[in-house]
Amino acid sequence: MEFAFDATFFAFVGLVLFLALVVYLKVPGMMARSLDDRADQIRNELAEAKRLREEAQHLLAEYQRKRKEAEAEAAHIVAAAEREAEMLTTEAKKKTEEFVANRTALSEQKIKQAEAEAMKAVRSAAVDLAIAAAETVLAKQADAKVQSELFGNAVSQVKTRLN
């Protein structure tokens, strides 16, 4: 049997030597270790990503809880402000009504007082006019003695009415 040393044979021998060299230099172990390291690195990155995701979800839940608390507090503040505004409106309305009632009563009192003063002024003017008329009539019709008696009677009647 004769071997033909052609190019295929040398390629085969080169391949076997290359594979033997690769096994001798522990390239498969280095590749496996490199792949294991890479897998560990990816596993660690996944674990870190999972931890970060859980942390983000925790922060999201916390912020949502804080947002709900803030919304509830804002609703309480708005409700309190509405109650206070309603109370202030009611109080202002009540005070306005009291003010108007007081002013109306004061105006009515002033009107009654003005009426009373006007009536006194009219009565006084009427009395003065009546006295003047009586004096004129008496001066024409009565003598001095009768005049002084009538004048005294009139003055005493006016005094009794004023008291």
Disulfide bonds with the S-S distance in Angstrom:
none
